[in-house]
Amino acid sequence: MTLYGSALEHLLYPAWERLRGRPTFELLAHLRRMERASADEQEALRSGLLRRLVRHAYEQTGYYRRVLDAAALHPDDINDVAVLPLLDRATAKATVDERTARWPRVAVTKTTSGSTGEPLEVRFSAESRYWRDATRWRGFGWGGYRMGMKAMHVWGVPATAPKGLHRAKLGLDRTLRRDVYVSCMVRSDEALRAMVDTIRRDRPQAILGYAQAIADLARFVGRHGLRDWADIPVIYGAERLWPHDRADLERAFGPAVFETYGCREFTLMGAECEMHDGLHESAENLIVEILVEERGGGWRAARPGEVGEVAVTDLHNLACPMIRYLTGDRAVAREQTPCACGRTLPRFGPVDGRVTETLRDGEGNPVEGILFNILFLELAPHTRQFQAVQRSDRSVILNVVPQGDALPPDATAMIHAFVGKHLRGVPFEIRLVRDIPLTRAGKLQRVVVERAA
């Protein structure tokens, strides 16, 4: 750690957070203590937070008063999250206003395209934001990344670049925090070579980003014998990393490769520690359940080793509660035994969902399929669903379900410009459709890549 990095971690950033009235570092210290607390202490904390959340949701939101009354449940009688109704994505999307509490006010609003391709507005309180920030720093810390370290983020780019004052503010913030961002949307040899040049120039102390994008970078490094740096911790998420991908990463960057699991609805839900034996749940902030839907109806907790659907309850979001929200992801349930690292937090995983299809541009270069998710975050006011289909001849058809009868001209222009930039040399067509068929599992496959016969 450089002198500036150490000052940023221990003095500058904590002082800045306190100046803004954010208890990030106080919460981080609490989390670091709680991660090794007894199971009884952790359960007492979560039970108290759950009772507070349910009571608040019942008193402050029309939605939860209605559903709890319909289920003959009273907040004072609830000690187990499993007795509460599940919240699927369609219901979450339709009830945003009805779930928004009269108090406290909404501090942050985000839009996520999610696993079904339908945009969902997510609102959360300042309290939830503080816990999310602290939880993220703790989880990244298990992977060796701390505030003050120079980090390269192999990440998606927004459909429209920030402008003016916002762009200047973002650039200053990244410079002061020593963050370097590179786009992972196109992964041609030229783009991957530019990433290598960034590593050599900036010498990052950690690399964070999309799993398959970093894996492609690792394979490029190995294929051309480009590694001339010491070990760099890698923290990945957003999609699954296969065993052969991890081997490629270890050859390119060293053995410190860590999985994380998060989403825009809740930020970091789980992270891998140095034992690489499942994901530690962000248990002070969330309740993560792995559930199996039974044939006769109803849901049960998945047994150890069984794959089930992920349901999450945000214990600190009082502004717009999300209780037992089905994320659309699947993960492996684990037996709740202490981890060899000494942390007593519950574990789950690996995550078995969100395997993104990889597209190809006109020259055959791999292009991250998740780029359409990023595009449609900005098109949420005009669209309900989307699906990108790349045919065996590499042409791409984008099926779009518009909010009205048609897309506005500026939305159409944005799509063409974005796709033209990231899928160069590929014939492209937008088709407006009334609906997009779901898979047998009830999911919308957002990216479909047809294979040649």
C-alpha positions as CSV (number, residue, x, y, z in Angstrom):
1,M,0.0,0.0,0.0
2,T,1.4,3.4,-0.9
3,L,1.4,6.3,1.5
4,Y,-1.6,7.9,-0.2
5,G,-3.4,4.6,-0.3
6,S,-2.9,4.1,3.4
7,A,-4.0,7.6,4.2
8,L,-7.1,7.1,2.0
9,E,-8.1,3.9,3.8
10,H,-7.4,5.1,7.4
11,L,-7.9,8.8,7.3
12,L,-9.3,10.5,4.2
13,Y,-12.2,8.2,3.2
14,P,-13.4,7.6,6.8
15,A,-13.3,11.4,7.4
16,W,-15.2,12.0,4.1
17,E,-17.9,9.5,5.1
18,R,-18.4,11.0,8.5
19,L,-18.6,14.5,7.0
20,R,-21.5,13.2,4.8
21,G,-23.1,11.7,7.9
22,R,-22.5,8.1,6.7
23,P,-21.6,5.5,9.3
24,T,-19.9,3.2,6.8
25,F,-16.8,2.5,8.9
26,E,-18.6,2.1,12.1
27,L,-20.8,-0.5,10.4
28,L,-17.8,-2.1,8.9
29,A,-16.2,-2.5,12.3
30,H,-19.5,-4.0,13.6
31,L,-19.6,-6.5,10.7
32,R,-16.0,-7.6,11.2
33,R,-16.9,-8.4,14.8
34,M,-20.2,-10.1,14.0
35,E,-18.7,-12.4,11.3
36,R,-17.1,-14.4,14.1
37,A,-19.9,-14.1,16.7
38,S,-21.7,-17.1,18.1
39,A,-24.7,-18.6,16.1
40,D,-27.0,-17.5,19.0
41,E,-25.8,-13.9,18.8
42,Q,-26.2,-13.8,15.0
43,E,-29.7,-15.3,15.2
44,A,-30.8,-12.9,17.9
45,L,-29.6,-10.0,15.7
46,R,-31.4,-11.3,12.6
47,S,-34.6,-12.1,14.5
48,G,-34.8,-8.7,16.0
49,L,-34.2,-7.0,12.6
50,L,-36.8,-9.3,10.9
51,R,-39.5,-8.4,13.5
52,R,-38.7,-4.7,13.1
53,L,-38.9,-5.0,9.3
54,V,-42.2,-7.0,9.2
55,R,-43.9,-4.7,11.8
56,H,-42.7,-1.6,9.9
57,A,-43.9,-3.0,6.5
58,Y,-47.3,-3.9,8.0
59,E,-47.8,-0.5,9.5
60,Q,-46.3,1.6,6.7
61,T,-47.2,-0.1,3.4
62,G,-50.5,-1.0,1.9
63,Y,-49.1,-4.1,0.2
64,Y,-47.8,-5.9,3.3
65,R,-50.8,-5.0,5.4
66,R,-53.0,-6.6,2.7
67,V,-50.9,-9.8,2.2
68,L,-50.3,-10.4,5.9
69,D,-54.0,-9.9,6.7
70,A,-54.9,-12.2,3.8
71,A,-52.6,-14.9,5.3
72,A,-53.9,-14.3,8.8
73,L,-50.4,-13.3,10.0
74,H,-49.7,-10.7,12.6
75,P,-46.3,-9.1,12.7
76,D,-45.9,-9.7,16.5
77,D,-46.3,-13.5,15.9
78,I,-43.5,-13.8,13.3
79,N,-40.2,-15.2,14.3
80,D,-39.3,-17.2,11.2
81,V,-39.1,-15.6,7.7
82,A,-40.3,-18.9,6.2
83,V,-43.9,-18.3,7.2
84,L,-44.1,-15.1,5.2
85,P,-45.3,-15.0,1.6
86,L,-42.8,-15.0,-1.3
87,L,-42.4,-12.0,-3.6
88,D,-42.0,-12.9,-7.2
89,R,-40.6,-10.5,-9.8
90,A,-43.9,-9.8,-11.5
91,T,-45.5,-8.9,-8.2
92,A,-42.5,-6.8,-7.1
93,K,-42.7,-4.9,-10.4
94,A,-46.5,-4.2,-10.1
95,T,-46.4,-3.2,-6.4
96,V,-43.5,-0.7,-6.2
97,D,-45.7,2.2,-5.1
98,E,-47.8,0.0,-2.8
99,R,-44.7,-1.3,-1.1
100,T,-43.2,2.1,-0.6
101,A,-43.5,3.2,3.0
102,R,-44.8,6.6,4.2
103,W,-41.6,6.8,6.2
104,P,-38.5,6.8,5.8
105,R,-38.0,8.5,2.5
106,V,-36.5,6.8,-0.5
107,A,-32.8,7.7,-0.7
108,V,-31.8,5.7,-3.8
109,T,-33.7,4.5,-6.8
110,K,-32.3,2.0,-9.3
111,T,-33.6,0.1,-12.3
112,T,-32.6,-3.5,-13.0
113,S,-33.4,-5.7,-16.0
114,G,-33.1,-8.8,-13.9
115,S,-33.3,-12.5,-14.8
116,T,-36.7,-12.2,-16.6
117,G,-35.7,-9.3,-18.8
118,E,-38.4,-7.1,-17.3
119,P,-37.2,-3.8,-15.8
120,L,-37.8,-3.4,-12.1
121,E,-37.6,-0.2,-10.1
122,V,-35.8,-0.7,-6.8
123,R,-36.1,1.8,-4.0
124,F,-34.2,1.7,-0.8
125,S,-33.5,3.8,2.3
126,A,-30.4,5.6,3.5
127,E,-30.0,3.0,6.2
128,S,-30.0,0.2,3.7
129,R,-27.4,2.1,1.6
130,Y,-25.0,2.4,4.5
131,W,-25.3,-1.3,5.3
132,R,-24.8,-2.2,1.6
133,D,-21.6,-0.1,1.4
134,A,-20.1,-1.6,4.6
135,T,-21.1,-5.2,3.6
136,R,-19.5,-4.7,0.2
137,W,-16.2,-3.5,1.7
138,R,-16.1,-6.4,4.1
139,G,-16.8,-9.0,1.4
140,F,-14.2,-7.5,-0.9
141,G,-11.7,-7.4,2.0
142,W,-12.0,-11.2,2.2
143,G,-10.6,-11.2,-1.3
144,G,-7.7,-8.9,-0.4
145,Y,-9.1,-5.7,-1.8
146,R,-9.4,-2.7,0.6
147,M,-10.1,1.0,0.2
148,G,-6.9,2.7,-0.8
149,M,-5.7,-0.1,-3.1
150,K,-5.5,0.6,-6.8
151,A,-8.2,-1.5,-8.6
152,M,-9.0,-2.3,-12.2
153,H,-12.7,-2.8,-12.8
154,V,-13.5,-5.0,-15.8
155,W,-17.0,-3.8,-16.0
156,G,-20.0,-2.9,-18.3
157,V,-20.4,0.6,-19.7
158,P,-23.7,2.6,-19.7
159,A,-25.5,2.9,-23.0
160,T,-25.0,6.7,-22.8
161,A,-21.8,8.1,-21.3
162,P,-22.1,10.6,-18.5
163,K,-21.7,14.2,-19.5
164,G,-20.8,17.6,-18.1
165,L,-20.5,18.0,-14.4
166,H,-21.5,14.4,-13.7
167,R,-18.7,13.1,-15.9
168,A,-16.2,15.4,-14.3
169,K,-17.4,14.4,-10.8
170,L,-17.3,10.7,-11.7
171,G,-13.7,11.0,-13.1
172,L,-12.5,12.9,-10.0
173,D,-14.1,10.3,-7.7
174,R,-12.4,7.4,-9.5
175,T,-9.1,9.2,-9.6
176,L,-9.1,9.9,-5.8
177,R,-10.2,6.4,-5.0
178,R,-7.6,4.9,-7.4
179,D,-10.2,3.1,-9.5
180,V,-9.5,2.3,-13.2
181,Y,-12.5,1.2,-15.3
182,V,-12.2,-0.7,-18.6
183,S,-15.2,-1.9,-20.7
184,C,-15.7,-5.6,-21.0
185,M,-18.4,-5.4,-23.6
186,V,-16.2,-6.2,-26.6
187,R,-13.4,-8.7,-26.1
188,S,-11.5,-8.7,-29.4
189,D,-7.7,-9.2,-29.3
190,E,-7.4,-5.4,-29.6
191,A,-9.6,-4.8,-26.6
192,L,-7.9,-7.5,-24.5
193,R,-4.5,-6.1,-25.5
194,A,-5.6,-2.7,-24.2
195,M,-6.6,-4.3,-20.9
196,V,-3.1,-5.9,-20.6
197,D,-1.6,-2.4,-21.3
198,T,-3.8,-1.0,-18.5
199,I,-2.4,-3.6,-16.1
200,R,1.2,-2.9,-17.1
201,R,0.7,0.9,-16.9
202,D,-1.4,1.2,-13.7
203,R,-0.2,-1.9,-11.8
204,P,-3.6,-2.6,-10.1
205,Q,-3.5,-4.3,-6.7
206,A,-6.8,-6.0,-7.4
207,I,-9.0,-6.8,-10.4
208,L,-12.8,-6.9,-10.1
209,G,-15.4,-7.6,-12.8
210,Y,-17.6,-9.9,-14.7
211,A,-16.4,-13.5,-14.4
212,Q,-16.3,-14.5,-18.1
213,A,-14.7,-11.2,-19.2
214,I,-11.8,-11.6,-16.7
215,A,-11.6,-15.3,-17.8
216,D,-11.3,-14.3,-21.5
217,L,-8.6,-11.8,-20.4
218,A,-6.7,-14.5,-18.6
219,R,-6.8,-16.8,-21.6
220,F,-5.5,-14.0,-23.8
221,V,-2.6,-13.4,-21.3
222,G,-1.8,-17.1,-21.2
223,R,-2.1,-17.7,-25.0
224,H,0.4,-14.9,-25.7
225,G,2.7,-15.3,-22.7
226,L,2.1,-11.8,-21.6
227,R,2.2,-12.1,-17.8
228,D,5.0,-10.0,-16.4
229,W,3.4,-9.0,-13.1
230,A,3.2,-10.4,-9.6
231,D,0.1,-12.1,-8.2
232,I,-3.1,-9.9,-8.3
233,P,-6.2,-10.8,-6.4
234,V,-9.2,-11.3,-8.6
235,I,-12.8,-10.8,-7.4
236,Y,-15.5,-11.8,-9.8
237,G,-19.3,-11.9,-10.0
238,A,-22.3,-11.4,-12.3
239,E,-22.0,-14.9,-13.9
240,R,-20.7,-18.3,-13.2
241,L,-17.0,-19.2,-13.4
242,W,-16.3,-22.7,-14.5
243,P,-13.4,-24.8,-13.1
244,H,-11.3,-24.4,-16.3
245,D,-11.9,-20.6,-16.1
246,R,-10.6,-20.5,-12.6
247,A,-7.4,-22.4,-13.7
248,D,-6.9,-19.9,-16.4
249,L,-7.3,-17.0,-13.9
250,E,-4.8,-18.6,-11.5
251,R,-2.2,-18.9,-14.2
252,A,-2.6,-15.3,-15.4
253,F,-3.1,-13.6,-12.0
254,G,-2.2,-16.0,-9.2
255,P,-4.2,-18.2,-6.8
256,A,-6.2,-15.4,-5.1
257,V,-9.5,-15.8,-7.1
258,F,-12.7,-15.0,-5.2
259,E,-16.4,-15.4,-6.1
260,T,-19.0,-12.9,-5.1
261,Y,-22.8,-12.9,-5.6
262,G,-24.8,-9.7,-5.8
263,C,-27.4,-7.9,-7.7
264,R,-28.8,-4.4,-8.1
265,E,-31.7,-5.2,-5.8
266,F,-29.5,-6.0,-2.8
267,T,-25.8,-5.4,-3.7
268,L,-23.5,-8.0,-2.1
269,M,-25.4,-11.1,-0.9
270,G,-22.5,-13.4,-0.5
271,A,-18.7,-13.6,-0.9
272,E,-16.0,-16.2,-0.8
273,C,-13.3,-16.2,1.9
274,E,-9.7,-17.5,1.7
275,M,-10.9,-21.1,2.2
276,H,-12.8,-21.0,-1.1
277,D,-15.5,-23.2,0.4
278,G,-18.9,-21.6,-0.5
279,L,-20.1,-18.0,-0.1
280,H,-20.5,-16.4,3.3
281,E,-23.9,-14.8,3.5
282,S,-24.2,-11.1,4.3
283,A,-26.2,-12.2,7.2
284,E,-26.3,-9.0,9.2
285,N,-27.8,-7.2,6.2
286,L,-29.9,-9.9,4.5
287,I,-31.6,-13.3,4.8
288,V,-30.7,-15.5,1.9
289,E,-32.8,-18.6,1.5
290,I,-32.3,-21.5,-1.0
291,L,-35.8,-22.9,-1.8
292,V,-37.3,-25.8,-3.8
293,E,-40.8,-25.6,-5.2
294,E,-42.6,-28.9,-4.6
295,R,-44.8,-30.6,-7.1
296,G,-47.9,-30.3,-5.1
297,G,-47.4,-26.6,-4.6
298,G,-45.6,-24.7,-1.9
299,W,-41.9,-24.2,-1.2
300,R,-39.4,-25.8,1.2
301,A,-35.8,-25.1,2.2
302,A,-33.3,-26.9,0.0
303,R,-31.4,-29.7,1.6
304,P,-27.6,-29.5,1.8
305,G,-26.2,-30.1,-1.7
306,E,-29.5,-29.5,-3.4
307,V,-30.0,-26.7,-5.9
308,G,-32.8,-24.3,-5.3
309,E,-34.1,-20.8,-6.1
310,V,-32.7,-17.9,-4.2
311,A,-35.0,-15.7,-2.1
312,V,-33.7,-12.7,-0.3
313,T,-35.0,-10.4,2.4
314,D,-33.4,-7.0,2.9
315,L,-33.4,-6.4,6.7
316,H,-32.6,-2.7,6.5
317,N,-34.7,-1.4,3.6
318,L,-37.6,0.2,5.4
319,A,-38.3,2.6,2.5
320,C,-39.6,0.0,0.1
321,P,-39.4,-3.5,1.8
322,M,-38.5,-6.5,-0.2
323,I,-39.3,-9.6,1.8
324,R,-38.5,-13.1,0.4
325,Y,-37.9,-11.8,-3.1
326,L,-37.3,-14.5,-5.6
327,T,-34.2,-13.3,-7.6
328,G,-34.6,-15.7,-10.4
329,D,-31.1,-17.2,-9.6
330,R,-30.4,-20.7,-8.5
331,A,-27.7,-21.8,-5.9
332,V,-26.6,-24.8,-4.0
333,A,-27.7,-25.1,-0.3
334,R,-25.0,-26.1,2.2
335,E,-24.9,-27.7,5.6
336,Q,-24.5,-24.9,8.2
337,T,-21.2,-25.9,9.8
338,P,-18.5,-23.4,10.8
339,C,-16.1,-22.5,8.0
340,A,-12.4,-23.4,8.5
341,C,-11.6,-19.7,8.3
342,G,-13.2,-19.2,11.7
343,R,-16.1,-17.1,10.4
344,T,-19.5,-18.3,11.7
345,L,-21.7,-16.6,9.0
346,P,-24.0,-19.0,7.1
347,R,-22.7,-20.3,3.8
348,F,-24.4,-21.2,0.5
349,G,-23.3,-21.7,-3.1
350,P,-21.9,-21.9,-5.6
351,V,-24.4,-19.9,-7.5
352,D,-25.8,-22.0,-10.3
353,G,-27.6,-19.3,-12.3
354,R,-26.9,-16.3,-14.6
355,V,-24.8,-18.0,-17.2
356,T,-24.7,-15.4,-19.9
357,E,-24.5,-16.4,-23.6
358,T,-21.5,-15.0,-25.4
359,L,-22.2,-13.3,-28.8
360,R,-19.8,-12.8,-31.7
361,D,-19.1,-9.7,-33.7
362,G,-18.5,-9.7,-37.5
363,E,-14.9,-10.7,-37.0
364,G,-15.8,-13.6,-34.6
365,N,-14.6,-11.7,-31.5
366,P,-16.5,-12.7,-28.3
367,V,-18.9,-10.0,-27.0
368,E,-20.5,-10.1,-23.6
369,G,-24.2,-10.9,-23.8
370,I,-24.9,-8.9,-20.7
371,L,-24.4,-5.7,-22.7
372,F,-28.1,-5.8,-23.5
373,N,-28.9,-5.7,-19.8
374,I,-27.0,-2.5,-19.5
375,L,-28.6,-1.0,-22.6
376,F,-32.1,-1.8,-21.3
377,L,-31.5,-0.2,-17.9
378,E,-31.7,3.1,-19.8
379,L,-34.6,2.0,-21.9
380,A,-36.8,0.8,-19.0
381,P,-39.4,3.7,-19.5
382,H,-40.0,2.5,-23.1
383,T,-39.8,-1.3,-22.9
384,R,-41.2,-4.2,-20.9
385,Q,-39.1,-7.1,-22.1
386,F,-36.3,-7.9,-24.6
387,Q,-34.5,-10.9,-26.1
388,A,-31.4,-10.9,-28.3
389,V,-31.1,-13.7,-30.7
390,Q,-27.9,-14.3,-32.7
391,R,-28.5,-16.7,-35.6
392,S,-25.9,-19.1,-36.9
393,D,-25.0,-16.6,-39.7
394,R,-24.2,-14.1,-36.9
395,S,-27.0,-11.8,-37.7
396,V,-28.8,-10.5,-34.6
397,I,-32.5,-10.0,-34.0
398,L,-33.6,-7.9,-31.0
399,N,-37.1,-8.8,-29.9
400,V,-38.6,-5.9,-27.9
401,V,-41.9,-5.7,-26.1
402,P,-42.6,-1.9,-25.9
403,Q,-44.5,-0.2,-23.2
404,G,-46.8,1.3,-25.9
405,D,-47.4,0.5,-29.5
406,A,-43.9,1.5,-30.7
407,L,-40.5,2.7,-29.5
408,P,-39.8,6.4,-29.5
409,P,-37.3,7.4,-32.3
410,D,-34.6,8.4,-29.8
411,A,-34.8,4.9,-28.1
412,T,-34.5,3.2,-31.5
413,A,-31.5,5.4,-32.4
414,M,-29.9,4.6,-29.0
415,I,-30.3,0.8,-29.6
416,H,-28.8,1.0,-33.1
417,A,-25.9,3.2,-31.9
418,F,-25.1,0.9,-29.0
419,V,-25.3,-2.3,-30.9
420,G,-23.4,-0.9,-33.8
421,K,-20.6,0.1,-31.4
422,H,-20.3,-3.3,-29.6
423,L,-21.4,-5.7,-32.4
424,R,-19.5,-4.3,-35.3
425,G,-20.0,-5.9,-38.7
426,V,-23.2,-7.8,-37.6
427,P,-26.5,-7.5,-39.5
428,F,-29.0,-6.2,-36.9
429,E,-32.8,-5.9,-36.8
430,I,-35.2,-4.7,-34.1
431,R,-38.5,-6.5,-34.0
432,L,-41.4,-5.2,-31.9
433,V,-43.4,-8.1,-30.5
434,R,-46.4,-8.5,-28.1
435,D,-44.7,-11.0,-25.8
436,I,-41.6,-13.3,-25.6
437,P,-42.1,-17.0,-24.8
438,L,-40.6,-18.2,-21.6
439,T,-38.5,-21.4,-21.2
440,R,-40.0,-24.5,-19.6
441,A,-38.7,-23.3,-16.3
442,G,-40.7,-20.1,-16.6
443,K,-37.7,-17.9,-17.3
444,L,-37.0,-15.5,-20.2
445,Q,-33.8,-16.4,-21.9
446,R,-32.5,-12.9,-22.6
447,V,-29.7,-13.9,-25.0
448,V,-30.0,-16.8,-27.4
449,V,-27.1,-17.9,-29.5
450,E,-28.0,-20.4,-32.2
451,R,-25.4,-22.9,-33.1
452,A,-24.6,-24.0,-36.7
453,A,-26.1,-27.4,-37.5
